[in-house]
Amino acid sequence: MSNLRLGIDIGSTTAKAVILNGKGKLLFSSYRRHNAETVQTLHETLAEAKEKLGDVQVDVLITGSAGMGVCERFNLPFFQEVISSAEVVRQLYPQVKTLIDIGGEDAKMIFFKDAGMPDIRMNGSCAGGTGAFIDEMSGLLNVPVTELDVLAGKSTMIYPMASRCGVFAKTDLQNLLSRDIPRADIAASVFHAVVLQTLATLARGYDPKPSILFCGGPLTFLPSLKQAFMKVLQLKEEDVLNVENAQLLPAIGAALTE
């Protein structure tokens, strides 16, 4: 068994990889879109890791919604993504009570208890309220997702918008455009709709409690989306645990899993 552990998280749109040493120190990380070319992207990632660390031996553990196919092809161990995320919290962030993760085509919430197993919830049946939904809405507005985030930070008003179904959301967005609603307000309304969809689908019966950990690409790279969650949940800054490499948590969890 190697002292180095390679955790790989292959999601619907991105591939993330980390290499940890025996003490859990992060030696290498990668985050890139795979454009459905998962194996080719992994080749590129491993080549990058080899260039940085040399020809080293690693134990490989894979997670993510698109990871199972890779595991079956190469006979590698697979771990469910939510299990990997829960493992990160268990080992590194035990103070966390709620984890919220927005992915490319799914969303996850994990509620941690003082005793017993955490309550793990995942919505992967529809892209509504996920990164794919945000991508679609930014396309309709003809702006990059990063600009959508900047616009949302300048908003003064939130308007109702469907997020469960992209067709209904498209109708709502076009209606707002036809009424000459400022694009900043439309952008903020998109993020607000994502928040409402996530909570309505995954938080039933639970009140998300601090300390809250936000993770996943959209919540890491789109500050306005994170702020939308904080506003709806009425959170203060001290209620949120900000960690490094939040976009890599499932990959880190895979690497930490025994």
C-alpha positions in Angstrom: 0.0 0.0 0.0 1.3 3.4 -0.9 1.5 6.4 1.5 0.0 8.6 -1.2 -3.7 8.5 -2.0 -5.2 9.8 -5.2 -8.9 10.8 -4.8 -10.8 11.4 -8.1 -14.3 13.0 -8.3 -15.8 12.7 -11.8 -19.0 14.7 -12.0 -21.4 15.4 -14.8 -19.3 18.3 -16.1 -16.0 18.4 -14.3 -13.2 16.1 -13.1 -11.5 16.8 -9.8 -8.4 15.1 -8.5 -6.2 15.4 -5.3 -3.2 13.6 -4.0 -2.7 13.4 -0.3 0.3 12.2 1.7 0.0 9.9 4.7 -0.7 12.9 7.0 -3.5 14.1 4.8 -1.5 17.0 3.3 -2.6 18.1 -0.1 0.3 17.6 -2.6 -1.6 18.0 -5.9 -5.0 19.1 -7.1 -6.7 19.6 -10.4 -10.2 20.9 -11.4 -11.2 20.9 -15.1 -14.2 20.4 -17.3 -14.2 17.0 -19.1 -16.7 17.8 -21.9 -17.8 14.1 -21.7 -14.2 13.0 -22.4 -13.7 11.6 -18.9 -10.9 9.1 -19.7 -8.9 11.6 -21.8 -9.3 14.2 -19.0 -8.0 11.7 -16.4 -5.0 11.0 -18.7 -4.2 14.7 -18.8 -4.7 15.1 -15.0 -2.4 12.2 -14.2 0.2 13.5 -16.6 0.1 16.8 -14.8 0.4 15.0 -11.4 3.4 13.0 -12.7 5.1 16.1 -14.0 4.7 17.7 -10.5 5.4 14.8 -8.2 7.4 12.4 -10.4 6.8 8.7 -11.0 5.2 7.9 -7.6 2.9 5.1 -6.5 -0.6 6.0 -5.3 -3.7 4.2 -4.1 -6.6 5.3 -6.3 -10.2 5.9 -5.0 -12.9 7.3 -7.3 -16.2 9.0 -6.6 -18.7 11.1 -8.5 -21.8 10.7 -10.7 -19.7 9.7 -13.7 -17.0 7.8 -11.8 -18.7 4.4 -11.7 -18.2 3.9 -15.4 -14.5 4.6 -15.1 -14.2 2.2 -12.1 -15.9 -0.6 -14.0 -13.7 -0.1 -17.0 -10.5 -0.2 -15.0 -11.6 -2.4 -12.1 -11.0 0.4 -9.5 -12.8 0.9 -6.1 -15.8 3.3 -6.2 -17.3 5.4 -3.4 -20.6 7.2 -3.5 -20.1 11.0 -3.7 -22.2 11.8 -0.7 -20.3 9.3 1.4 -17.0 10.9 0.4 -18.3 14.3 1.4 -19.5 13.0 4.7 -16.1 11.5 5.3 -14.4 14.9 4.8 -16.7 16.4 7.4 -16.2 13.5 9.9 -12.4 13.7 9.7 -11.7 17.4 9.1 -14.7 19.5 10.0 -16.6 17.8 12.8 -18.2 21.2 13.8 -20.3 21.2 10.6 -24.1 20.5 11.1 -25.2 21.0 7.5 -23.4 20.5 4.1 -24.9 22.0 1.0 -23.4 21.0 -2.4 -24.5 22.2 -5.8 -23.1 20.1 -8.6 -23.4 20.2 -12.4 -26.6 18.2 -12.6 -27.4 17.3 -9.0 -27.6 18.8 -5.5 -26.8 17.3 -2.2 -27.6 18.2 1.4 -26.2 16.3 4.4 -27.5 16.9 7.9 -25.1 15.8 10.7 -26.3 14.7 14.1 -24.6 14.6 17.5 -25.0 10.8 17.4 -25.8 8.3 14.7 -25.5 8.4 11.0 -26.0 11.6 9.1 -29.1 12.2 7.0 -27.9 12.2 3.4 -30.2 13.6 0.7 -29.5 13.9 -3.0 -31.5 15.1 -6.0 -30.2 13.8 -9.3 -33.4 13.2 -11.3 -33.5 16.7 -12.8 -31.0 19.5 -13.6 -33.4 22.1 -12.1 -31.6 24.1 -9.4 -28.1 22.9 -10.4 -25.1 24.1 -12.2 -26.7 23.0 -15.5 -29.7 25.2 -14.8 -27.5 28.2 -14.1 -25.6 27.5 -17.3 -28.8 27.4 -19.3 -30.1 30.7 -17.7 -26.8 32.5 -18.4 -27.0 31.3 -22.0 -30.5 32.7 -22.4 -29.2 36.0 -21.0 -26.2 35.7 -23.4 -23.7 36.3 -20.7 -20.9 34.0 -19.2 -21.8 32.5 -15.8 -19.1 34.6 -14.2 -20.8 37.7 -15.5 -24.1 36.4 -14.2 -22.6 36.2 -10.8 -21.3 39.8 -11.0 -24.7 41.1 -12.2 -26.5 39.3 -9.3 -24.3 41.2 -6.9 -25.7 44.5 -8.2 -29.4 43.6 -7.9 -32.0 45.5 -6.0 -35.1 43.3 -6.5 -35.9 39.6 -6.6 -38.6 38.3 -9.0 -40.3 34.9 -8.9 -38.8 32.3 -11.3 -39.4 28.6 -11.7 -36.3 26.4 -11.3 -37.7 22.9 -11.1 -38.2 22.9 -14.9 -36.0 24.7 -17.4 -38.9 25.2 -19.8 -40.9 27.1 -17.2 -37.8 29.0 -16.1 -37.1 30.0 -19.7 -40.7 31.3 -19.9 -40.3 33.3 -16.7 -36.9 34.7 -17.8 -38.2 35.8 -21.2 -41.2 37.4 -19.5 -38.8 39.4 -17.2 -36.8 40.5 -20.2 -39.9 41.6 -22.1 -40.8 43.8 -19.1 -37.3 45.4 -19.3 -36.4 44.2 -15.8 -32.8 45.0 -15.1 -30.5 42.1 -16.0 -28.9 42.3 -12.5 -32.3 41.6 -10.9 -32.9 38.7 -13.3 -29.5 37.2 -12.5 -30.2 37.5 -8.8 -33.6 35.9 -9.3 -32.0 32.9 -11.1 -29.8 32.3 -8.0 -32.7 32.8 -5.7 -34.7 30.2 -7.6 -31.8 27.7 -7.3 -31.9 28.2 -3.5 -35.6 27.7 -3.2 -35.5 24.6 -5.4 -32.7 23.1 -3.4 -34.3 23.7 0.0 -37.8 22.6 -1.2 -36.4 19.4 -2.6 -33.8 18.4 0.0 -34.5 20.2 3.3 -37.9 18.7 3.9 -38.3 18.1 7.6 -35.0 19.7 8.5 -33.9 23.2 9.3 -30.4 23.7 8.0 -28.4 24.6 11.1 -24.9 26.2 11.6 -22.2 25.5 11.2 -22.9 25.2 7.4 -20.4 24.2 4.8 -21.0 25.1 1.2 -19.2 23.1 -1.4 -19.2 22.2 -5.1 -18.1 24.3 -8.1 -21.1 26.7 -8.4 -21.1 27.5 -4.6 -17.3 28.0 -4.7 -16.9 30.0 -7.8 -20.2 32.0 -7.7 -20.2 34.1 -4.5 -23.6 35.6 -5.3 -25.2 32.1 -5.3 -23.7 31.5 -1.8 -25.0 34.9 -0.7 -28.4 33.9 -2.0 -28.4 30.9 0.3 -27.3 32.9 3.2 -30.0 35.5 2.7 -32.8 32.9 2.4 -31.5 30.9 5.4 -30.9 34.2 7.3 -27.3 33.2 8.1 -24.6 35.4 9.5 -21.0 35.1 8.3 -20.0 33.2 11.5 -22.7 30.6 10.7 -20.7 29.5 7.6 -17.5 27.5 7.7 -15.3 28.7 4.8 -12.7 26.1 3.9 -10.0 25.9 1.2 -10.6 23.9 -1.9 -14.4 23.6 -1.3 -14.8 22.5 -4.9 -12.6 19.5 -4.2 -14.2 18.1 -1.1 -15.6 14.8 -2.6 -12.2 14.1 -4.1 -10.5 14.8 -0.8 -13.1 12.6 0.9 -12.4 9.7 -1.5 -8.7 10.0 -0.7 -9.3 10.0 3.0 -11.6 6.9 2.9 -10.1 3.8 4.3 
